[in-house]
Structures are given as structure tokens and as C-alpha cells.
């Protein structure tokens, strides 16, 4: 009984050995086949790469843009339409010179009326001579002790701060109100310079406006705009109100 068991175990071992040898043989055959297939695929891929064409493009670099530092405001020329006006027809009244109306030449009647007065005779010693008031010349704005105060600059401290505030306020007024299109209508091109001088009297009012411009119409426009400056607190010299002379240059550029 024991011998039968031993023989059956030997048979099983032999069968297992045969199966393992067969499996090893199959693995060797399959690995050789896989290697050949992989080699063929690599050769095909290599051949395909050699046959392909590649184009090399060089990227273009845009030219560097350099900004223009000079900024100018171009004002288009506006040509006003010329309107034709028909002259009104005035009917003249025809006067017949042959018909005259006679007028009697009567002399004027003069009526004399005596003038009665109760005035006492004039004594030359009673006449008191009064010296006429002397109008002191205006003080230059840069020399006056206390500059005029423009409306809205009352809270500024010091002469320099009040002067700067006044200059800024007047500049904004000129920029808003001055008609620069007038230069286009006059055919002026380029930088236009207008010199303006005016006086701020003891009451703080702008008076005696003087202008000098390339064209008379520009002078009138400058006078019109400067006349819009509101009343100010007058300047002072030694704590007394004085007239102050102020110079105002107006410059602007006109281009086609």
C-alpha cells in the first residue's frame, strides 16, 4: 500500500517537471518573437522620421515703438458759412420841388424878467483852497506787501500761498472763457501770445485793462475775459488799501 502511494507521487512529480519544461520553451519562443516585432516597429518609425519634412520659421520681432514726447492739441479750422443778405429796398419819397408853403418871417418876442437874489456879496478872504486828491500810482504785484485776495483764497496763509491761489484761479477762468476758435477764424497758425495788464484798485475791482495781441479781435477777446474777474480784497501797503498792477500772459497754440 505504501509502495503504491510512493509510485503515484513519483508520477505526479514527473508530470510537473514536463509541464515546467514545456512552459519554459514557450517563453523562449515568445520572447524571440516579441523582440523581432519590436525591432521591425523601431525600424519603421526611424524610416518615417527620416522621410518627414520639418520647416524652420524665424519669428519676426516687431519694431520698438518710441512714444512721442511732444503732445500738442490740434484745433481744427472751422470756416463759418457766408450768408448772403439781400439789401432791403427802400422806397424813396418823391418831393415835388415846385410846391412851397410860404412862412411868415416874424421876429421872436423877448420877455425880460428881473432876477432877484438874496445872496450876500462874496468876500475873497472867505475862500478856502482845498488840495485836490493825489492819485498814487499802482504798486507792482511782486512788490506789494499784502497781495489782493481772490475769492476762494481767503483761507490761504502767507503771501506766497495767496499769490499761487490767485494765479491758479485766474488761469482756470481764462481756460474756460477764452474763445480759442477765434484764432482759427482769423487764419492764425502757431503759438499766439497775448500780453494783458490790468489794475486792481483800492476797492478790489479790475480796471484799466491793457492788451497787446497779434490781432485786434484777440485783444478784445482778452479784455472781455479779464473783465469777468470778480471783485477781490484789495492789496495793502502799510495796512492801507492800494492799487496793484498785475501782468497776465495768455499763450495758446493753433494748428491746422
Buried (B, 14 or more C-beta within 10 A) or exposed (E): EEEEEEEEEEEEEEEEEEEEEEEEEEEEEEEEEEEEEEEEEEEEEEEEEEEEEEEEEEEEEEEEEEEEEEEEEEBEBEEEEEEEEEEEEEEEEEEEEEEEEEEEEEEEEEEEEEEEEEEEEEEEEEEEEEEEEEEEEBBEBEEBEBBBBBEEBEEBEEEEEBBEBBBEBBEEBBEEEBEBBBBBEBEBBEEBEBBBBBBBBBEBBBEEBBBEBBBEBBBEBBBEBBEEBEBBBBBBBEEEBBBBBBEBEBEBBBEE
